[in-house]
Amino acid sequence: MAKLLKIFPIVEAQGIVATAQPTWGSISDLGRTTQNSSIILSANSNNISVGDTFKISIEIKTNNNQINEYRIFLNFDSTKLKVIDQDPNTPGTQIKLLDQLFSVADPSNDNLVTNDEIRLIAKTPSNNAFQVNRIVAEVEFQAQLAGTTNVSVALGSGKTALIRSNGTTLNFSTNSQIINLLSRSTTRDNDDADFGIPIPEELPDIENETIGNIEQIPIASLKQNEITFIFVFIGIMLILIGQKLAKNKKTKKNTCA
């Protein structure tokens, strides 16, 4: 019986080890290869007045996956948006590279805006692969024409890619940014702007504006009862004056007699 009891702990321990063993060392490797990567565009404003500028950041998330090169291609409408050059010392128009680990070998070709496309190709100088989970670049646009426009990641052969050191690419998800380009308000007169006088959007129609009920306008002429009172008053005054004159005449006559 004592020997039988000694066997139980051995069997139980072997069972636990057999159950736990498959979880060691393999799940993290599987997770690294199945994690999705992403390229995310974010605008600091989606409602822009014509003539104003705004920025779109480019963020790469490879999670635990490692890459040694990324190729970013963006599509935009050059009739509505203009890319502001971030490197006046390099021929052409360049966007701003924020990444400190990856670099652009030839900015005149690998960081360039042509027509309706932005191209950014960056690699690690040592060719070592790293995880990338950060904003790597920024594009500054100026609104040119009112309307709605879209900035998106260009996909397909020879376009946007996240590349491992062995030359294979990562699958990734992406998004786009819809930008509303607004017309500027009509410029107001300098005098009104200086004194802060508000101008209404619409002026009232004076010709069709009702001035008021004409019956409510005060009439300058006197009313009938007022006219009657004046005549009565004048009549009384004439009578009194006549009586006084008659009295004075009678008094004078008696004095002479």
Sequence and secondary structure as in RCSB ss.txt:
>XXXX:A:sequence
MAKLLKIFPIVEAQGIVATAQPTWGSISDLGRTTQNSSIILSANSNNISVGDTFKISIEIKTNNNQINEYRIFLN
FDSTKLKVIDQDPNTPGTQIKLLDQLFSVADPSNDNLVTNDEIRLIAKTPSNNAFQVNRIVAEVEFQAQLAGTTN
VSVALGSGKTALIRSNGTTLNFSTNSQIINLLSRSTTRDNDDADFGIPIPEELPDIENETIGNIEQIPIASLKQN
EITFIFVFIGIMLILIGQKLAKNKKTKKNTCA
>XXXX:A:secstr
 HHHHHHHHHHHHHHHHHHHGGGSSSHHHHHHHH  EEEEEEES SEEETT EEEEEEEEE TT  BSEEEEEEE
  TTTEEE  S TTSSS   EE  SSSB S HHHHEEEETTEEEEEEE TT   B  EEEEEEEEEEE SSEEEE
EEE  STTSSEEE TTS B  EEE EEEEEEE       HHHHHHT    SS   TTTS    GGGS   S  HH
HHHHHHHHHHHHHHHHHHHHHHHHHHHHHHH 
